[in-house]
């Protein structure tokens, strides 16, 4: 039985049957048969079935029928099938989506859908048994192949070897996937089929190791080692870098040119091909997907003598590469890798938010395959022990002679935290930072008191002041100062899910430090007090301390993250710690008058 109540899901999958037939001519036919039970009516996500196709994948509908609760059957009408181009014809018309409308998805009804996909290239074989948003009672996959292949299945999938190259996989009671933010790509139900060889554009390729995969893509890219002296690419590159002071400036100029002049089209819904356009074609068309942009950027770099190669990437939204199964089909992104002699510098022209020398978070700590003529080098992009990604928050609470408190704030973000907020528009940077650290109140009513002192991808600084009011006295001769902590506002964005069941994957490692000092002037003093709370587990340290004595009153907080990933247990324990240090006693201070008279909430 399911560990979860199926009645709580608007739809559930009764069975998911897949028959794969790989033929000797290096094509494949896959027949899908699925049955969905509707516990609620009109569930939009499962009232239509979307099937992506391109010129390598043909679609054939066999049957779609809904069985109503009273036993009546309703079959699909031809008008209920749509074919939608992912892009308009001036782009790449090969990529389309088949939209199948389910007849009458009423509560208590069951829909049975059967269709066939013909794959003209085995490079497009999908991965199977991916968990859905709904529970699945049973999944069955049968493979019959006329050529050798290798398979991989996760532990929760049972498999049976039939005969020759026939194999069956089965799993039952597959729970619905629970969506949680920043989940590392993984699945307990996952099957990969990898033919030992494929035919692509009339040529046979084998993938016995990762060097084969690198050579395959390098051959498809057809990027000249060094373009001829009078080539358009070389002349353009020389013009782009004419004002560059050094090699790094030259590389940055080349990256900026491609990003600014070649319109980006997503790989997943573009041509749907493994082969990029030739660099000169990309230059002439002025648009392309990540493969095309990488091809042009690589050619520009090579024309100036840089050791540059395309690098195949996986982003965080797809499963990790299975090292035991070399296969180009894992990768969904391509960037350019330049060997500087001290390591690789990665250039991603396809991301508008990417800055020179910095990769977007969805590419951090991911495997890359550098596709040069020499053997590939496979590695992770960033170290899990990065240093220098800091956030420093300094607040001074100045207590006056009335109800108002003036708070002077200084906020500094270094490296990755700055990169996440960076934009050319300083106004946008200020808006985003104030909302992230202070929320709606400060980003609206008091935002005019802030200004940007520095705006760069590796360092942002803002400074300003705003006002708050003293709270009602907790005692007849005391006033309470509540500290609204930007530190807590920011950190809580990462810890919003108590009872987490999946690991949490951070975008980067970082340190956050907040220092709050109360400037009590000559008229007030604070009671002597000292308290500290600490959290110290592998990969994460945090502490909060309060110290006050007379005219000195300081609250300090720190958060130090050393690992990219926190296990669910560690995440949940820190969430509990965060709830404790968020309480008022740890974020407030009582002050009393010195040589003044107290009247209500005023001192005179």
C-alpha positions as CSV (number, residue, x, y, z in Angstrom):
1,X,0.0,0.0,0.0
2,X,1.0,3.6,-0.4
3,X,2.6,5.4,2.4
4,X,0.4,8.3,1.4
5,X,-3.4,8.6,1.0
6,X,-4.2,8.5,-2.7
7,X,-7.6,10.2,-2.1
8,X,-5.7,13.3,-1.3
9,X,-4.4,13.5,-4.9
10,X,-6.8,14.8,-7.6
11,X,-5.4,12.2,-10.0
12,X,-3.5,8.9,-9.7
13,X,-1.9,6.6,-12.2
14,X,-3.3,3.1,-12.2
15,X,-0.6,1.8,-14.5
16,X,2.2,3.0,-16.8
17,X,3.2,0.5,-19.4
18,X,6.1,1.1,-21.8
19,X,7.3,-1.3,-24.6
20,X,10.7,-0.4,-26.2
21,X,11.7,-2.1,-29.5
22,X,15.3,-1.1,-30.6
23,X,15.9,-2.2,-34.2
24,X,19.0,-3.1,-36.1
25,X,18.9,0.0,-38.2
26,X,19.5,2.1,-35.1
27,X,15.9,3.3,-34.7
28,X,13.5,2.6,-31.9
29,X,9.7,2.3,-31.4
30,X,8.3,3.0,-27.9
31,X,4.7,2.3,-27.1
32,X,3.2,4.0,-24.1
33,X,-0.1,2.9,-22.4
34,X,-1.2,4.8,-19.3
35,X,-4.4,4.8,-17.2
36,X,-5.3,7.8,-15.0
37,X,-8.0,7.8,-12.4
38,X,-9.6,11.2,-11.6
39,X,-10.5,11.7,-8.0
40,X,-11.5,15.2,-8.8
41,X,-13.0,16.8,-11.9
42,X,-11.2,19.2,-14.2
43,X,-7.6,18.7,-13.1
44,X,-5.8,20.8,-15.7
45,X,-2.4,19.2,-15.5
46,X,-3.8,15.7,-16.5
47,X,-6.7,16.9,-18.6
48,X,-4.2,17.2,-21.4
49,X,-1.1,15.1,-22.3
50,X,1.9,16.9,-23.8
51,X,4.3,15.0,-26.0
52,X,7.4,16.8,-27.3
53,X,8.6,15.8,-30.7
54,X,11.1,17.0,-33.3
55,X,12.3,15.9,-36.7
56,X,13.9,12.8,-35.1
57,X,10.7,11.7,-33.3
58,X,7.4,10.8,-34.9
59,X,4.1,10.5,-33.0
60,X,1.3,8.1,-33.6
61,X,-1.9,8.1,-31.5
62,X,-3.3,4.7,-31.0
63,X,-6.2,5.4,-28.6
64,X,-7.5,7.7,-25.9
65,X,-10.7,6.9,-24.1
66,X,-12.4,8.0,-20.9
67,X,-14.6,5.5,-19.0
68,X,-17.2,7.4,-17.0
69,X,-18.4,6.3,-13.5
70,X,-21.6,5.0,-15.1
71,X,-19.7,2.8,-17.5
72,X,-20.1,4.9,-20.6
73,X,-17.1,5.3,-22.9
74,X,-16.0,8.5,-24.6
75,X,-13.2,8.3,-27.2
76,X,-11.0,11.1,-28.5
77,X,-12.2,13.1,-31.4
78,X,-9.7,14.2,-34.1
79,X,-10.2,17.8,-33.3
80,X,-8.9,17.2,-29.7
81,X,-5.3,16.8,-30.9
82,X,-3.2,19.9,-31.4
83,X,0.3,20.3,-32.8
84,X,2.0,23.4,-31.4
85,X,5.4,24.8,-32.6
86,X,7.7,25.7,-29.8
87,X,9.0,28.6,-31.9
88,X,7.7,30.5,-34.8
89,X,9.0,29.6,-38.3
90,X,11.7,32.2,-38.5
91,X,13.5,30.3,-35.7
92,X,13.6,26.4,-35.7
93,X,10.3,24.9,-36.8
94,X,11.4,21.3,-36.1
95,X,10.6,21.3,-32.4
96,X,6.8,20.8,-31.7
97,X,4.5,19.6,-29.0
98,X,1.6,17.3,-29.4
99,X,-1.3,18.3,-27.1
100,X,-3.8,15.5,-26.5
101,X,-7.0,16.5,-24.7
102,X,-8.6,13.9,-22.4
103,X,-12.3,13.4,-23.1
104,X,-14.4,14.3,-20.0
105,X,-12.0,14.1,-17.0
106,X,-14.8,13.9,-14.5
107,X,-14.5,12.8,-10.9
108,X,-14.6,9.0,-10.8
109,X,-13.7,8.7,-14.5
110,X,-10.7,6.8,-15.8
111,X,-8.7,7.8,-18.9
112,X,-6.7,5.3,-20.9
113,X,-4.1,6.8,-23.3
114,X,-2.0,4.7,-25.8
115,X,0.4,6.2,-28.3
116,X,3.7,5.3,-30.1
117,X,6.8,7.3,-30.7
118,X,9.3,6.4,-33.4
119,X,12.8,7.5,-32.7
120,X,14.9,8.0,-35.9
121,X,18.0,8.5,-33.7
122,X,18.7,6.5,-30.5
123,X,20.4,9.6,-29.0
124,X,16.9,10.8,-28.2
125,X,15.9,7.8,-26.1
126,X,14.2,9.1,-22.9
127,X,14.8,8.1,-19.3
128,X,12.0,6.0,-17.7
129,X,10.1,5.6,-14.4
130,X,10.5,9.2,-13.4
131,X,8.3,10.0,-10.4
132,X,5.2,12.1,-11.1
133,X,3.3,14.6,-9.0
134,X,0.7,11.8,-8.5
135,X,1.1,8.2,-7.1
136,X,1.6,5.4,-9.5
137,X,0.2,1.9,-8.7
138,X,2.5,0.1,-11.1
139,X,5.0,0.7,-13.9
140,X,6.3,-1.8,-16.4
141,X,9.1,-1.4,-18.9
142,X,10.0,-4.1,-21.4
143,X,13.0,-3.8,-23.8
144,X,13.6,-5.8,-26.9
145,X,16.7,-4.9,-28.8
146,X,18.5,-6.1,-32.0
147,X,21.7,-4.3,-31.0
148,X,23.7,-4.5,-27.7
149,X,22.8,-2.0,-25.0
150,X,23.6,-1.3,-21.4
151,X,21.0,-0.3,-18.7
152,X,20.9,1.3,-15.3
153,X,18.2,1.1,-12.7
154,X,17.8,2.5,-9.2
155,X,17.4,0.2,-6.3
156,X,13.6,0.5,-6.1
157,X,13.2,-0.9,-9.6
158,X,13.1,-4.7,-10.0
159,X,14.6,-6.1,-13.2
160,X,14.5,-9.4,-15.0
161,X,16.7,-10.6,-17.9
162,X,14.6,-12.4,-20.5
163,X,16.7,-13.6,-23.4
164,X,19.3,-12.2,-25.7
165,X,18.9,-8.4,-25.5
166,X,15.5,-8.5,-23.8
167,X,14.9,-7.2,-20.4
168,X,11.9,-6.2,-18.2
169,X,11.7,-3.7,-15.4
170,X,8.9,-3.4,-12.9
171,X,8.0,-1.2,-9.9
172,X,4.8,-0.7,-7.9
173,X,3.4,1.7,-5.4
174,X,5.6,4.6,-6.6
175,X,4.8,7.5,-4.4
176,X,4.2,11.0,-5.7
177,X,7.3,13.2,-5.7
178,X,7.3,15.8,-2.9
179,X,8.4,19.1,-4.3
180,X,10.8,21.0,-2.1
181,X,12.9,23.9,-3.1
182,X,16.6,23.3,-3.9
183,X,16.4,19.5,-4.1
184,X,19.5,17.9,-5.7
185,X,18.4,16.1,-8.9
186,X,17.7,12.5,-8.0
187,X,15.0,9.9,-8.2
188,X,14.4,6.6,-6.4
189,X,12.7,5.3,-9.6
190,X,15.0,5.9,-12.6
191,X,16.0,3.8,-15.6
192,X,18.5,4.7,-18.3
193,X,18.9,2.7,-21.6
194,X,22.2,3.3,-23.4
195,X,22.8,1.6,-26.8
196,X,26.5,0.7,-27.2
197,X,26.5,2.5,-30.5
198,X,24.3,4.9,-32.4
199,X,23.9,6.3,-35.9
200,X,23.7,10.1,-36.2
201,X,23.5,11.9,-39.5
202,X,24.5,8.7,-41.3
203,X,27.6,8.0,-39.2
204,X,28.0,5.3,-36.6
205,X,29.4,6.3,-33.2
206,X,30.3,4.1,-30.2
207,X,30.3,5.3,-26.6
208,X,32.4,2.9,-24.6
209,X,34.0,5.7,-22.5
210,X,33.7,9.4,-21.8
211,X,36.4,10.3,-24.3
212,X,34.2,8.8,-27.0
213,X,31.4,11.2,-25.9
214,X,33.8,14.1,-26.0
215,X,35.1,13.2,-29.4
216,X,31.6,12.8,-30.7
217,X,30.6,16.3,-29.8
218,X,33.9,17.8,-30.9
219,X,33.4,16.3,-34.3
220,X,29.8,17.5,-34.6
221,X,30.8,21.1,-33.6
222,X,33.4,21.3,-36.5
223,X,35.2,24.2,-34.9
224,X,38.5,24.9,-36.6
225,X,41.5,24.6,-34.3
226,X,42.7,28.0,-35.4
227,X,40.8,29.9,-38.1
228,X,42.7,31.2,-41.1
229,X,44.4,34.7,-40.8
230,X,41.9,36.4,-43.1
231,X,38.8,34.6,-41.9
232,X,35.7,36.6,-40.8
233,X,35.9,35.0,-37.4
234,X,39.6,36.0,-36.8
235,X,39.1,39.5,-38.1
236,X,36.1,40.0,-35.9
237,X,37.9,38.7,-32.8
238,X,40.8,41.0,-33.4
239,X,38.5,44.0,-33.7
240,X,36.6,43.0,-30.5
241,X,39.8,42.8,-28.4
242,X,41.6,45.8,-29.9
243,X,41.3,47.8,-26.7
244,X,41.9,44.9,-24.3
245,X,44.8,45.4,-21.8
246,X,45.5,41.7,-21.3
247,X,44.3,38.1,-22.0
248,X,41.5,38.2,-19.4
249,X,40.2,41.5,-20.8
250,X,40.2,39.9,-24.2
251,X,38.2,36.9,-23.1
252,X,35.7,39.1,-21.3
253,X,35.3,41.2,-24.4
254,X,34.7,38.1,-26.5
255,X,32.1,36.8,-24.0
256,X,30.3,40.2,-23.9
257,X,30.2,40.3,-27.7
258,X,28.5,36.9,-28.0
259,X,26.1,37.6,-25.2
260,X,25.1,41.1,-26.5
261,X,24.9,40.2,-30.2
262,X,23.6,36.6,-30.4
263,X,20.1,36.2,-29.2
264,X,19.7,33.2,-26.9
265,X,17.2,30.4,-27.5
266,X,16.8,27.6,-25.0
267,X,18.4,24.3,-25.8
268,X,15.4,22.3,-24.5
269,X,12.8,23.8,-26.8
270,X,15.0,24.9,-29.7
271,X,16.1,22.8,-32.6
272,X,16.3,19.7,-30.3
273,X,19.5,18.6,-32.0
274,X,23.0,17.6,-30.7
275,X,24.8,19.4,-33.5
276,X,25.4,23.1,-33.2
277,X,25.4,25.5,-36.2
278,X,28.7,26.4,-37.7
279,X,30.2,29.5,-36.0
280,X,29.9,31.6,-39.2
281,X,26.2,30.6,-39.4
282,X,25.6,31.7,-35.8
283,X,27.3,35.0,-36.6
284,X,25.1,35.6,-39.7
285,X,21.8,34.5,-38.1
286,X,22.4,36.6,-34.9
287,X,20.6,34.0,-32.7
288,X,21.1,30.5,-31.5
289,X,20.9,28.2,-28.5
290,X,23.6,27.5,-26.0
291,X,25.4,25.1,-28.4
292,X,25.5,27.7,-31.1
293,X,26.7,30.5,-28.8
294,X,29.4,28.2,-27.4
295,X,30.5,27.2,-30.9
296,X,30.9,30.9,-31.9
297,X,32.6,31.9,-28.7
298,X,35.0,28.9,-28.9
299,X,35.9,29.8,-32.5
300,X,36.5,33.5,-31.5
301,X,38.8,32.4,-28.6
302,X,40.7,29.9,-30.8
303,X,41.3,32.5,-33.5
304,X,43.3,34.5,-31.0
305,X,45.3,31.5,-29.8
306,X,43.4,30.5,-26.7
307,X,43.1,26.8,-25.8
308,X,39.3,26.8,-25.9
309,X,36.8,23.9,-26.2
310,X,33.1,23.4,-25.8
311,X,32.1,21.8,-22.5
312,X,29.0,19.8,-22.1
313,X,27.1,20.5,-18.9
314,X,24.1,19.3,-16.8
315,X,22.1,21.9,-14.9
316,X,20.6,21.2,-11.6
317,X,17.1,20.5,-13.0
318,X,18.1,17.1,-14.5
319,X,19.6,14.1,-12.8
320,X,23.3,13.7,-12.2
321,X,25.5,12.0,-14.8
322,X,25.7,8.3,-14.3
323,X,29.5,7.8,-14.5
324,X,29.2,4.1,-15.4
325,X,27.2,4.9,-18.6
326,X,29.0,7.2,-21.0
327,X,26.2,8.9,-22.9
328,X,25.8,12.4,-24.6
329,X,22.1,12.4,-23.8
330,X,22.6,13.5,-20.2
331,X,23.7,16.9,-21.1
332,X,21.3,19.9,-21.6
333,X,23.7,22.8,-21.7
334,X,27.0,23.8,-23.5
335,X,29.5,26.4,-22.4
336,X,33.1,27.3,-23.4
337,X,36.1,26.2,-21.4
338,X,39.4,28.0,-21.7
339,X,42.5,26.4,-20.4
340,X,44.5,29.3,-18.8
341,X,47.4,27.1,-17.6
342,X,46.2,27.4,-14.0
343,X,42.9,25.7,-14.6
344,X,39.8,26.2,-16.7
345,X,38.0,29.5,-17.0
346,X,34.3,28.8,-17.9
347,X,32.4,31.2,-20.1
348,X,28.7,30.9,-20.5
349,X,27.3,33.2,-23.1
350,X,23.7,31.8,-22.8
351,X,22.9,33.3,-19.4
352,X,21.9,36.9,-19.1
353,X,22.6,36.9,-15.4
354,X,26.1,35.4,-15.9
355,X,29.1,37.7,-15.4
356,X,32.6,37.1,-16.5
357,X,34.3,34.5,-14.3
358,X,31.1,33.5,-12.6
359,X,28.7,30.8,-13.6
360,X,25.0,30.8,-12.8
361,X,24.1,28.8,-9.6
362,X,22.3,26.0,-11.6
363,X,25.7,25.2,-13.1
364,X,27.7,25.3,-9.8
365,X,29.2,22.0,-8.5
366,X,28.0,20.2,-11.6
367,X,30.0,17.8,-13.9
368,X,31.5,19.2,-17.1
369,X,32.9,17.3,-20.1
370,X,35.5,19.3,-22.0
371,X,35.3,18.2,-25.6
372,X,38.8,18.7,-27.0
373,X,40.8,16.5,-29.3
374,X,42.8,15.3,-26.4
375,X,41.2,13.0,-23.7
376,X,38.4,14.8,-21.8
377,X,38.8,16.1,-18.3
378,X,35.7,15.5,-16.1
379,X,35.4,17.4,-12.8
380,X,33.1,19.6,-10.7
381,X,33.0,23.3,-11.5
382,X,33.4,24.7,-8.0
383,X,34.9,23.5,-4.8
384,X,32.5,22.7,-1.9
385,X,34.8,24.8,0.3
386,X,34.7,28.2,-1.3
387,X,35.9,31.2,0.7
388,X,35.1,34.8,0.5
389,X,31.3,34.6,-0.2
390,X,30.4,37.0,2.6
391,X,27.5,39.1,3.8
392,X,28.3,41.7,6.4
393,X,25.4,43.6,8.1
394,X,26.1,46.5,10.5
395,X,23.2,48.2,12.3
396,X,23.5,51.1,14.8
397,X,20.3,51.9,16.8
398,X,20.5,55.5,17.9
399,X,18.1,56.2,20.8
400,X,16.8,59.8,20.9
401,X,14.6,61.7,23.3
402,X,11.3,60.5,22.0
403,X,9.6,57.4,20.7
404,X,11.6,57.2,17.4
405,X,14.8,55.2,17.0
406,X,17.1,56.0,14.1
407,X,18.8,53.0,12.6
408,X,21.9,53.4,10.5
409,X,22.5,50.4,8.2
410,X,25.5,49.3,6.2
411,X,25.2,46.1,4.1
412,X,28.1,44.6,2.1
413,X,27.8,41.5,-0.2
414,X,30.9,39.9,-1.5
415,X,31.3,37.5,-4.5
416,X,28.4,35.0,-4.9
417,X,25.9,36.9,-2.8
418,X,26.7,40.1,-4.8
419,X,26.5,38.1,-8.0
420,X,22.9,36.9,-7.1
421,X,21.7,40.5,-6.7
422,X,23.8,42.2,-9.3
423,X,22.1,44.1,-12.2
424,X,23.1,47.0,-14.4
425,X,20.2,49.0,-12.9
426,X,21.2,50.2,-9.4
427,X,17.5,50.9,-8.7
428,X,16.7,47.2,-9.3
429,X,19.6,46.1,-7.1
430,X,18.4,48.3,-4.3
431,X,14.8,47.1,-4.6
432,X,15.8,43.5,-4.6
433,X,18.2,43.8,-1.7
434,X,15.9,45.8,0.6
435,X,13.1,43.3,0.0
436,X,15.4,40.3,0.7
437,X,16.8,41.7,3.9
438,X,14.1,43.9,5.3
439,X,10.9,42.9,3.5
440,X,8.0,45.0,2.4
441,X,8.1,47.6,5.1
442,X,11.6,48.9,4.5
443,X,11.5,48.4,0.8
444,X,8.4,50.6,0.6
445,X,8.0,53.2,3.3
446,X,11.6,53.9,4.2
447,X,13.6,53.0,1.1
448,X,14.3,56.6,0.2
449,X,16.9,56.7,2.9
450,X,19.2,54.1,1.2
451,X,21.7,54.4,-1.6
452,X,24.0,52.2,-3.6
453,X,27.7,52.9,-2.7
454,X,29.1,50.1,-4.9
455,X,27.5,47.9,-7.6
456,X,29.6,45.2,-9.1
457,X,29.2,41.4,-9.6
458,X,31.7,40.7,-6.8
459,X,30.9,43.5,-4.4
460,X,27.7,45.4,-3.6
461,X,27.4,47.9,-0.8
462,X,24.3,49.8,0.3
463,X,23.9,52.2,3.1
464,X,21.1,54.2,4.6
465,X,18.9,54.9,7.6
466,X,15.3,54.4,8.7
467,X,13.2,54.8,11.8
468,X,11.4,52.5,14.2
469,X,9.4,53.2,17.4
470,X,10.1,52.2,20.9
471,X,7.8,49.5,22.2
472,X,5.6,50.0,25.3
473,X,7.5,49.5,28.5
474,X,7.6,46.0,29.9
475,X,8.1,47.6,33.3
476,X,7.2,50.9,34.7
477,X,10.7,52.3,34.3
478,X,11.8,50.4,31.2
479,X,11.4,50.6,27.4
480,X,11.8,47.7,25.1
481,X,13.8,47.9,21.9
482,X,12.9,45.2,19.3
483,X,15.6,44.5,16.8
484,X,14.2,43.7,13.3
485,X,17.1,41.5,12.1
486,X,18.0,41.6,8.3
487,X,20.1,38.5,9.1
488,X,17.1,36.5,10.2
489,X,14.9,37.8,7.3
490,X,17.5,36.6,4.8
491,X,18.5,33.2,6.4
492,X,14.8,32.2,6.8
493,X,14.4,32.3,3.0
494,X,16.6,29.2,3.0
495,X,14.8,27.5,5.9
496,X,11.1,27.7,5.1
497,X,10.2,24.0,5.3
498,X,10.1,22.3,8.7
499,X,10.1,18.5,8.5
500,X,12.1,18.4,5.2
501,X,12.5,14.9,3.7
502,X,15.0,15.7,0.9
503,X,18.5,17.2,1.2
504,X,18.8,20.9,0.6
505,X,21.2,22.1,-2.1
506,X,22.6,25.6,-1.7
507,X,23.6,27.8,-4.6
508,X,27.0,28.6,-2.9
509,X,28.8,28.5,0.4
510,X,28.8,31.7,2.3
511,X,29.2,33.5,5.6
512,X,26.6,36.0,7.0
513,X,27.5,38.3,9.9
514,X,25.3,40.8,11.6
515,X,26.3,43.3,14.3
516,X,23.7,45.4,16.1
517,X,25.0,48.1,18.4
518,X,22.7,50.3,20.5
519,X,23.9,53.9,20.8
520,X,22.2,54.8,24.1
521,X,23.7,58.3,24.3
522,X,23.9,60.0,27.8
523,X,20.3,59.5,28.8
524,X,19.9,55.7,28.8
525,X,21.6,52.5,30.0
526,X,21.0,48.8,29.6
527,X,20.9,46.1,32.3
528,X,23.9,43.9,32.5
529,X,23.1,40.7,30.5
530,X,25.0,38.1,28.5
531,X,23.7,35.1,26.6
532,X,24.9,33.0,23.7
533,X,23.4,30.2,21.6
534,X,25.4,28.0,19.2
535,X,24.8,25.5,16.5
536,X,27.8,23.5,15.3
537,X,27.4,20.5,13.0
538,X,29.4,19.4,10.0
539,X,29.1,21.9,7.2
540,X,27.2,24.5,9.2
541,X,28.0,26.7,12.2
542,X,25.9,29.5,13.6
543,X,25.7,31.5,16.8
544,X,23.9,34.4,18.4
545,X,25.2,36.4,21.3
546,X,23.8,39.3,23.4
547,X,26.0,41.4,25.6
548,X,24.9,44.5,27.5
549,X,26.3,46.4,30.5
550,X,25.4,50.0,31.1
551,X,26.1,52.1,28.0
552,X,27.2,49.0,26.0
553,X,24.6,46.8,24.3
554,X,25.4,44.6,21.3
555,X,23.7,41.7,19.5
556,X,25.7,39.7,17.1
557,X,24.8,36.8,14.8
558,X,26.8,34.6,12.4
559,X,26.0,31.9,9.9
560,X,28.8,29.9,8.3
561,X,28.0,27.4,5.6
562,X,30.8,25.1,4.4
563,X,29.0,22.4,2.4
564,X,26.7,22.8,-0.6
565,X,24.3,20.2,0.6
566,X,22.6,19.8,4.0
567,X,21.0,16.4,4.9
568,X,17.3,16.6,5.9
569,X,18.1,15.9,9.6
570,X,20.7,18.6,9.7
571,X,18.4,21.0,7.9
572,X,15.5,20.3,10.3
573,X,17.7,20.7,13.4
574,X,19.0,24.0,12.2
575,X,15.4,25.1,11.4
576,X,14.6,24.4,15.1
577,X,17.7,26.5,16.2
578,X,16.5,29.3,13.9
579,X,13.1,29.3,15.5
580,X,14.7,29.7,18.9
581,X,17.0,32.6,18.0
582,X,14.1,34.3,16.3
583,X,12.3,34.8,19.6
584,X,11.9,38.2,21.1
585,X,14.2,37.7,24.1
586,X,17.1,37.1,21.7
587,X,16.3,40.1,19.6
588,X,15.4,42.8,22.1
589,X,16.9,44.8,24.9
590,X,15.4,46.7,27.8
591,X,16.8,50.1,28.5
592,X,16.2,52.5,31.4
593,X,16.6,56.3,31.9
594,X,19.6,57.8,33.5
595,X,18.8,61.1,35.3
596,X,15.5,61.5,33.5
597,X,11.9,61.2,34.3
598,X,9.7,58.7,32.6
599,X,6.2,59.7,31.4
600,X,4.4,57.0,29.4
601,X,6.5,56.1,26.5
602,X,8.6,59.2,26.6
603,X,11.6,60.3,28.7
604,X,11.9,63.9,29.5
